[in-house]
Amino acid sequence: SEELPEWEDSQAIDRKRKWFTVEEALHQLAQHKPAQLTYLQS
């Protein structure tokens, strides 16, 4: 598998890829998807 330069969501809704540190990802999950954060905390 490889990372494609363009994908469906990037063209359809102008979604951008962004890499996070683990610490920042946990913070983002806590704000936007707290239920998913519990999977990483257990």
A tleap script that builds the chain and sets N, CA, C and O, in Angstrom:
source leaprc.protein.ff14SB
mol = sequence {
  NSER GLU GLU LEU PRO GLU TRP GLU ASP SER
  GLN ALA ILE ASP ARG LYS ARG LYS TRP PHE
  THR VAL GLU GLU ALA LEU HIE GLN LEU ALA
  GLN HIE LYS PRO ALA GLN LEU THR TYR LEU
  GLN CSER
}
set mol.1.N position { 0.844 -1.176 0.000 }
set mol.1.CA position { 0.000 0.000 0.000 }
set mol.1.C position { 0.889 1.238 0.000 }
set mol.1.O position { 2.003 1.208 0.523 }
set mol.2.N position { 0.411 2.292 -0.569 }
set mol.2.CA position { 1.184 3.527 -0.642 }
set mol.2.C position { 0.288 4.729 -0.400 }
set mol.2.O position { -0.930 4.646 -0.564 }
set mol.3.N position { 0.876 5.820 -0.021 }
set mol.3.CA position { 0.134 7.061 0.205 }
set mol.3.C position { -0.030 7.775 -1.132 }
set mol.3.O position { 0.956 8.139 -1.773 }
set mol.4.N position { -1.262 7.969 -1.541 }
set mol.4.CA position { -1.536 8.630 -2.815 }
set mol.4.C position { -1.495 10.146 -2.649 }
set mol.4.O position { -1.884 10.656 -1.599 }
set mol.5.N position { -1.035 10.874 -3.663 }
set mol.5.CA position { -1.001 12.332 -3.560 }
set mol.5.C position { -2.408 12.942 -3.531 }
set mol.5.O position { -2.619 13.987 -2.916 }
set mol.6.N position { -3.353 12.298 -4.187 }
set mol.6.CA position { -4.748 12.752 -4.208 }
set mol.6.C position { -5.640 11.570 -3.857 }
set mol.6.O position { -5.297 10.428 -4.165 }
set mol.7.N position { -6.758 11.820 -3.229 }
set mol.7.CA position { -7.719 10.770 -2.928 }
set mol.7.C position { -9.103 11.390 -2.976 }
set mol.7.O position { -9.243 12.609 -3.078 }
set mol.8.N position { -10.116 10.556 -2.902 }
set mol.8.CA position { -11.490 10.975 -3.148 }
set mol.8.C position { -11.917 12.172 -2.303 }
set mol.8.O position { -12.454 13.135 -2.850 }
set mol.9.N position { -11.695 12.144 -0.986 }
set mol.9.CA position { -12.122 13.248 -0.125 }
set mol.9.C position { -11.361 14.540 -0.410 }
set mol.9.O position { -11.903 15.630 -0.223 }
set mol.10.N position { -10.124 14.431 -0.857 }
set mol.10.CA position { -9.367 15.656 -1.136 }
set mol.10.C position { -9.982 16.398 -2.308 }
set mol.10.O position { -9.953 17.628 -2.352 }
set mol.11.N position { -10.535 15.665 -3.248 }
set mol.11.CA position { -11.148 16.296 -4.413 }
set mol.11.C position { -12.604 16.663 -4.144 }
set mol.11.O position { -13.057 17.728 -4.565 }
set mol.12.N position { -13.337 15.804 -3.453 }
set mol.12.CA position { -14.770 16.020 -3.256 }
set mol.12.C position { -15.065 17.129 -2.247 }
set mol.12.O position { -15.933 17.968 -2.488 }
set mol.13.N position { -14.349 17.140 -1.116 }
set mol.13.CA position { -14.666 18.124 -0.067 }
set mol.13.C position { -13.446 18.907 0.393 }
set mol.13.O position { -13.460 19.530 1.454 }
set mol.14.N position { -12.400 18.869 -0.406 }
set mol.14.CA position { -11.175 19.628 -0.133 }
set mol.14.C position { -10.582 19.306 1.240 }
set mol.14.O position { -10.095 20.196 1.937 }
set mol.15.N position { -10.628 18.029 1.621 }
set mol.15.CA position { -10.051 17.590 2.899 }
set mol.15.C position { -8.543 17.438 2.731 }
set mol.15.O position { -8.077 16.890 1.732 }
set mol.16.N position { -7.792 17.919 3.699 }
set mol.16.CA position { -6.329 17.855 3.656 }
set mol.16.C position { -5.815 16.814 4.642 }
set mol.16.O position { -6.429 16.577 5.682 }
set mol.17.N position { -4.695 16.199 4.313 }
set mol.17.CA position { -4.023 15.290 5.249 }
set mol.17.C position { -3.154 16.104 6.182 }
set mol.17.O position { -2.566 17.111 5.789 }
set mol.18.N position { -3.081 15.658 7.411 }
set mol.18.CA position { -2.201 16.312 8.368 }
set mol.18.C position { -1.701 15.265 9.343 }
set mol.18.O position { -2.492 14.502 9.897 }
set mol.19.N position { -0.399 15.223 9.555 }
set mol.19.CA position { 0.196 14.308 10.513 }
set mol.19.C position { 0.286 14.994 11.860 }
set mol.19.O position { 0.599 16.181 11.946 }
set mol.20.N position { 0.006 14.233 12.920 }
set mol.20.CA position { 0.049 14.737 14.286 }
set mol.20.C position { 1.077 13.950 15.084 }
set mol.20.O position { 1.360 12.793 14.772 }
set mol.21.N position { 1.631 14.569 16.105 }
set mol.21.CA position { 2.372 13.797 17.096 }
set mol.21.C position { 1.327 12.987 17.867 }
set mol.21.O position { 0.136 13.290 17.801 }
set mol.22.N position { 1.762 11.974 18.587 }
set mol.22.CA position { 0.822 11.173 19.376 }
set mol.22.C position { 0.132 12.059 20.407 }
set mol.22.O position { -1.074 11.941 20.622 }
set mol.23.N position { 0.884 12.933 21.035 }
set mol.23.CA position { 0.313 13.829 22.046 }
set mol.23.C position { -0.775 14.728 21.443 }
set mol.23.O position { -1.844 14.888 22.031 }
set mol.24.N position { -0.502 15.307 20.283 }
set mol.24.CA position { -1.484 16.176 19.620 }
set mol.24.C position { -2.687 15.365 19.136 }
set mol.24.O position { -3.820 15.841 19.194 }
set mol.25.N position { -2.443 14.151 18.663 }
set mol.25.CA position { -3.546 13.295 18.220 }
set mol.25.C position { -4.487 12.973 19.377 }
set mol.25.O position { -5.706 12.992 19.210 }
set mol.26.N position { -3.928 12.679 20.547 }
set mol.26.CA position { -4.759 12.411 21.723 }
set mol.26.C position { -5.575 13.641 22.098 }
set mol.26.O position { -6.742 13.522 22.469 }
set mol.27.N position { -4.976 14.806 22.005 }
set mol.27.CA position { -5.679 16.058 22.294 }
set mol.27.C position { -6.821 16.273 21.292 }
set mol.27.O position { -7.930 16.635 21.687 }
set mol.28.N position { -6.558 16.055 20.011 }
set mol.28.CA position { -7.582 16.223 18.982 }
set mol.28.C position { -8.725 15.222 19.178 }
set mol.28.O position { -9.895 15.579 19.041 }
set mol.29.N position { -8.388 13.986 19.495 }
set mol.29.CA position { -9.430 12.990 19.758 }
set mol.29.C position { -10.279 13.384 20.958 }
set mol.29.O position { -11.501 13.236 20.929 }
set mol.30.N position { -9.650 13.880 22.000 }
set mol.30.CA position { -10.393 14.294 23.192 }
set mol.30.C position { -11.406 15.377 22.846 }
set mol.30.O position { -12.505 15.397 23.401 }
set mol.31.N position { -11.053 16.260 21.950 }
set mol.31.CA position { -11.954 17.350 21.567 }
set mol.31.C position { -13.043 16.900 20.603 }
set mol.31.O position { -14.197 17.303 20.741 }
set mol.32.N position { -12.687 16.065 19.623 }
set mol.32.CA position { -13.598 15.791 18.516 }
set mol.32.C position { -14.197 14.387 18.503 }
set mol.32.O position { -15.294 14.193 17.979 }
set mol.33.N position { -13.503 13.415 19.066 }
set mol.33.CA position { -13.988 12.026 19.070 }
set mol.33.C position { -13.650 11.362 20.403 }
set mol.33.O position { -12.880 10.402 20.433 }
set mol.34.N position { -14.212 11.856 21.503 }
set mol.34.CA position { -13.833 11.334 22.820 }
set mol.34.C position { -14.090 9.835 22.983 }
set mol.34.O position { -13.370 9.175 23.732 }
set mol.35.N position { -15.074 9.292 22.319 }
set mol.35.CA position { -15.328 7.851 22.436 }
set mol.35.C position { -14.158 7.051 21.875 }
set mol.35.O position { -13.816 6.002 22.421 }
set mol.36.N position { -13.547 7.518 20.814 }
set mol.36.CA position { -12.407 6.817 20.225 }
set mol.36.C position { -11.155 6.959 21.082 }
set mol.36.O position { -10.284 6.089 21.058 }
set mol.37.N position { -11.061 8.036 21.828 }
set mol.37.CA position { -9.920 8.235 22.721 }
set mol.37.C position { -9.852 7.121 23.762 }
set mol.37.O position { -8.761 6.703 24.150 }
set mol.38.N position { -11.000 6.642 24.212 }
set mol.38.CA position { -11.017 5.586 25.226 }
set mol.38.C position { -10.361 4.303 24.717 }
set mol.38.O position { -9.815 3.543 25.517 }
set mol.39.N position { -10.400 4.042 23.413 }
set mol.39.CA position { -9.745 2.848 22.862 }
set mol.39.C position { -8.241 2.914 23.078 }
set mol.39.O position { -7.609 1.896 23.362 }
set mol.40.N position { -7.668 4.091 22.945 }
set mol.40.CA position { -6.222 4.245 23.093 }
set mol.40.C position { -5.795 4.305 24.551 }
set mol.40.O position { -4.649 3.994 24.876 }
set mol.41.N position { -6.691 4.697 25.416 }
set mol.41.CA position { -6.357 4.827 26.827 }
set mol.41.C position { -6.472 3.510 27.581 }
set mol.41.O position { -5.946 3.393 28.688 }
set mol.42.N position { -7.146 2.517 27.011 }
set mol.42.CA position { -7.340 1.252 27.736 }
set mol.42.C position { -6.216 0.277 27.502 }
set mol.42.O position { -6.236 -0.829 28.043 }
savepdb mol mol.pdb
quit
